[in-house]
Amino acid sequence: MDIKSALDYIYNLKSFRRRETLERIEKLLSILGNPEKKFKSIHVAGTNGKGSVSTFIYSVLKEAGFNTALYTSPHLIKFNERIKVQDEDISDSELIRLAEFIMEKASGLDITFFEFTTALAFLYFAEKKVDFAVIEVGLGGRLDATNTISPLLSVITHIEIDHQEQLGTELLQIAREKAGIIKQGIPLVTAEDNPEVLKLFDSTCKQKNSQIFILNKDLSFKKKADRNFSTSGLIKDEFSTSMLGDYQLENASTALLAIYVLNTKYNYNISTDKIKLGIKKALIHGRLEKIDNILLDGAHNPDAMRSLAEYIKDIDKDIVLILGIKKGKNIEKISSIIAPLASKIILTKSSFKASPLNTIAREVKKYNKNVFKTANPKQALELASKSEDSIILVTGSLYLVGDILSLLSKSNRD
């Protein structure tokens, strides 16, 4: 089997199957020897920010000298990006070997794409004998395949209405799914600030005899200058990050609160110098990533788009927007937030589950009449590049950001 055959098999698995238990993934992991029990883990859920918070925590643990793994989704350019140990993506040969092994063991289980991928990641981390694995939830929490781990710490970032078909249409309904990662006696760190959601989290933690730590209550942060911030409360210090956007200060502070819990509850004693270095060196592609005059951000729901809008309002150049939105997202709200801020909008389609351009155009044109359409991301980039002295903003879908990054990478190689 080559890498194409392995990935074709994985991609052709069902993407989602409604269920009320984790029985299928638990059975698979049992067959595989329960690799999820062979490393310490930190579990991160939430609607927005979970990828960045996971990356900050991972970076600190790695700088502290631990053999550290990171499991995130989706990938931007290459599937291997999802599964990382010490900044190295899983190799094609290792991916093929583990995929073949799981195919043999999983025969008859009818598992999904994400269950297969999660099992593969856990097997790989166990083989690599990692000290820590930072595990990002794929969807929801309670019934997510990653919820088979027994973490040292659970983290929940902000909750917003998203993935309604799978998680529900009400905020508290979605929050209950996220709260499903809270384990008996395991502390929770959260960045949530909605009083009703916090009440739900607090009640769940009391039922589980789990301590709760809340950002802006137990630890607060304040911007000092671009990408520099100070903290007060449980941690009193100053930090800096390499990531753009004020919202990354919140994500970094959430990670700091998580590291505080690891240090105080589990006596890891990670030094302040290593924590600062980890926060500074953390990088995540596709989140306010700037390449020359191109700004890429995977904002794909209203809350993330509002954070992006706050950032670009301070840019003193015209914004040429390349916009593509995944099927099932709130096109109306996303358009209302970002469309008025652009001088020109080019609508295009990502390589995966893209909304029809005419559907997006109907909403976008309510706020901006200077709209063009092309289904080809390469043509969209070429058209946007004709606008001199402008910032090209690519957003609306992580898959679109990945497509543009791939084009830019190919262009640099050529």
N, C-alpha and C positions, 0 to 999 in steps of 0.2 A: 504493500500500500504506500502511495506517495502522499504528500501533504494535501494536494488537491482532493484526492479521494477521501482522505480523513475528514477534511472540512466539509466536503459535499455531504458526507454521511451525517455529520453533526448538524449542519444547517437544515437538512431535510427532516430532522426530528420535529415533532409538533412543538410550536412555540409556547403554547399555554393550554392547560387542561384544568377545568374546574375541579376542586377537590376540597374535602373538609378535614383531611388529616395529612400528615407527612409520611404516611405508612410506606409509600412506594420508594421515596428517596432513602428512608431509614432502612428499608430492606436491602436496597442496593449497597449502601454504605456498610451494612453488616456483612454482606457477601464479600466486600472488598477488604474486610478486616478492620472496619471502623477507623479509617485514617484521621478523621476529624478529632479523635481523642488523643492524638499523638503530638499535638502542639498546643501552645497557649494561644488564645485568640481574643480579639476585640471586635465587637459586632456593631456596625454603624448603619442606621436606617434614617429615613427622612425623605421629604419630597424634593427639597433643594439643599445643596451644600454637602451632601453625604460623601461625594467623591473627593471634594477638596478636604474635608475634615479627615477622611481616611488617609489621604496623602500626607497631611501634616503629621498625624500620629505616626504613620509609617516612617516618615523622614526622621522624626525625633528618635524613635526606637533604633533605627539603623545607625544614626550618628552616635548613639549611646553604646554601640558595639554589639548589639544583638543581631543574630542572623534572622532577618525580618522578611516576611512575605506580604504581598498585597494582592487582593482579589477584587477587581472592579468590573463594571460593565456600564454601557457597551464599550467596544473598542472604537477607535477612530479610523485607523488605516488597516491594521492587521490583527487578526483574532488573538495572536500570541500576547498582545498587550494586556489582556485581561488577567494574566497569571504571571506574577513577577516575584523574583527573589533577589534581594540585594541589587536592585536596579537592572537586573537582567530578565528580559522576557523569556518565557519557556521556549526552548528551541523547537524547530520543526521535527527533528528526530525524536525528541522526548514526547512531543505531542502525539506523534504517530504511534509510538510504542504504547503509551498509556491509553490512547483511544482504542487501539486494537484489543488491549487487555479488557477494557470495560465492555466493549462490544460482545466479547465472548462471555463475560460474567453476567451481563445484563440481559441476555437473551430471554425473551418472553415477558419482560417487565414493562414494556411499552412506556419508557421514560421520556421526558420532554427534553428539549434543547438545553434549558437552564439546569435541569437536574443532572444531565450528563456532564455539562461543563463544570458544575460545582463539584461533582464527584471526582472529576479529573484534576481539578485544582487541589482538592484536599489530598488526593493520592500523591501529587507532585510535592506538596509542602511536607508531607510526612516523609517522603523519600529524601528530601533535602535537609531533613532534621532541623527545621526552622525553630527558633526560640519563640517567635511571635508571628502570627498571621493576622493582619488587619483585613476583615471581611466586610465588604459592602453588600447590603441587601440588594437583591435584584428588583423585586416588586413587593410592596407592602411590608410584610414582616412575619406575621403569625404563621402563614402557610408558605413562606418562601423557603426554597431548598436550603438556603444558608442557615435557617433556624434549627438546624440539627446540631450546631456546635454548642458547647457549654463554655461561654466566654468568661474572662475575668471581669469584663466591663461591657455594658451596653450603652450605646450613644444614639440619641435621636435628635436630628437637626429640626428645621422648621417643617410644619405640616401644612400642605395646601391641597385643595381639591384637584386631583389628577388621577389618571387611570380609573375613571369612574366605573367602566364596565367591569373591572376586576375587583375594585375596592369599595365601591359605593359612591353615592352622590352627596352625602352629608359629611361635613368636616369631622364631626365626632366619630362617625362610622369609620372613616379612613384612619383617624387617630387610634381607634381601638385595634385596627389591624397592625399599625406600627408598634403599638404597646405590647403586641404579642411577642416581641423579642425580650421583654423584661423577664428575667429568670429569678427563681427563688434564691434570696440572699445575695444576689449579684447587683452591685450599685449601678445606677443609671445617671448618665450625664445628658442634659438636654439644653438646646438653644431655643426651645419653643417659648413664646411669650403670650400666646392666647390663653386667657384665664380659664376658659372652659376645658381646653385641652390639658393645661397644667393640672387642673383639678382631677382629670381622668388619670393622668400619669401618677400623680401623688397617691390617689386611691389604689391604683394597681400596685405601686411600690409598697404601700402599707400591707396589702394582702399578701405580697410576696416576701415581706420582711426585708425589703431592699432599700438602701439609702438613696435618696435622690439629690443630685447636685444641679443647680439651675444657673445658666449664664445670665448675667445682669442682676443676680441676687447673691450668689456665692462668689462670683468673680465678675468684675465689670471691666470694660476696656474703653479707651478714649484715643481717638486719632490725634497724633502729634504733628505729623507731616506725611508726605506721600509715602505710603507703605511702612510707616513707623507708628507704633502705638504703645501706650502704657496700660498696665493692668492694676487693679486694686481689689481688695477683698482677700481671698485665700492666697493669691499670688500678687505681690507688689513689686513690679519690675517694668523694664522697657524692652520692647522687641521690635524686630523689623522682618518684613517678608518680601520676597521677590515677585509675588503675584500682584497683578493690577486689580483695582476695584476695592472700594471701602468694605464691601460685603466679605472680602477675604480676611479682613481684620476680625470679623465675627467668627468666621470659620477657624481661623488660627487660635482665637481665644477659647473656642469650644474644645479644640484639641489640647490646649494648655490645661484646661480643667480636667480633661481625661487623664493627662499625664500626672497631674496633681493626685488624682485618685490612685493611680498605679503606685506612685511614690509613697503615699501615706497609708493606704490599706494593705498593700502587698510588699512594702519596704524595698522597692527597686532602687531608690536613691539615685535616680538619674540626675546628673549635675546640671546646674543652671547654664553652664557654658554649652553643654551638649544640647539642651533644650533650645537655647537661642540659635545655635547652629542649625539644628533640624528645622526650626520654623523658617529660618532664612533660606535654606537650600531647597525647601519643598517646591516642586513645580508640577503643574498638571496641564497637559496640552488641551487646547480647545476651550479653555476658560479664560476669556480676555487675554488671549495670546496675540502678540503683535509681531508681524513679520513685515518689515519695511512699512509701507502705508496701508497694509491690510490688517484689520482687527478681526479676530475670530472668537466667537463666543457661542457655546452650545445652549443658550437659553431657549427653552422649549415649552414653558408654561408662563402664565401671567406674572407670578411672583418673581421668577428669574428674569423675565423681560423688564420688569420695573427696576430691578437692581442694575441691569445693563443700561436702561434709559438714564438713570441717575448719573452713571459714569460718562456717557457720551454727551450729556448736556453741557459739560465743561470743555468739550473739544471745540476749538475755534476755527475749524475747517468744515467745508461741506461734507456731509455724509452720503456716500453712495451705498445704498443698502442692497445686498444680495440676500434674498429671503426665500427659505423653503420650510415648510411646516409638515410634520409627520401627521398621518391620518389619526383621527381621534382626539387631536389637541383642540384647544379653544381658540380657533382662528379669529373670531370676532374680537376677543379681549386682547390677544397678542397683537393684532393689527392696530387696534386703537392706541396701544402704548407706544409702539415703535414707528409706525408709518409717518406720523406727523413730524418726526425728527430728521427725516431724510430729504435731501434735495432731489434725489432720483431713486427709484426702486426697481430692481430687476428680480422678477420672480423666477425660480427654477426648481427643479426636482432633485431630491437626493436619490441615491441608489437603492433606498430601502423604505418601503411603506410611505411614500410621499403623497400628500394631499394633491388633488387636481389643481392646476394653476388657475383655472377659471374660478374655482371656489375661493381660493385665496384672493384673487383679483377683485372679486365682488366686495369683499370686506376692506381691503387695502384702499380701494378707490374712494371710499367714504372719507378718507383722511388725507389722501395724496393722489393727485391726478397724473403725476409724472411717472407712469408705470409701464414697464416693458416685460415681455414674457419670453422665456426660452427654456425648453425642457433639459437642455444640456448645460451642466455646471461649468464646463470649460468655456462655452460661448458666453455664459453669464459673466465669468471672470474677465474675458477679453473685452466685453462691452463695458464693464465697470472701469476697466483700466484706461479707457479713453478719456475719462474725466480727470484732467490734470489738477494737481494740487488739492486732491480730495482724500479723505479717508474712506477706504472700502470696508464696510462692515458686513461680515458673513454671519448669519444667525438664524434661529428658528428651529434648528434641528442639529443634534450632534452628528447625525449621519451626513448631513450636508457639510458640516465643518470638516469631517473626515475626508469627504470627497475633495474639497478644496485643498486641504493639507496635502493630500496625495498628489494633486496636480502641481502644487508648488514644489513638492519634493522632487517630482519627475522633471520639472523645469530646471531645477538647480543641478540635477544630475546631467541633463542634456547640455 
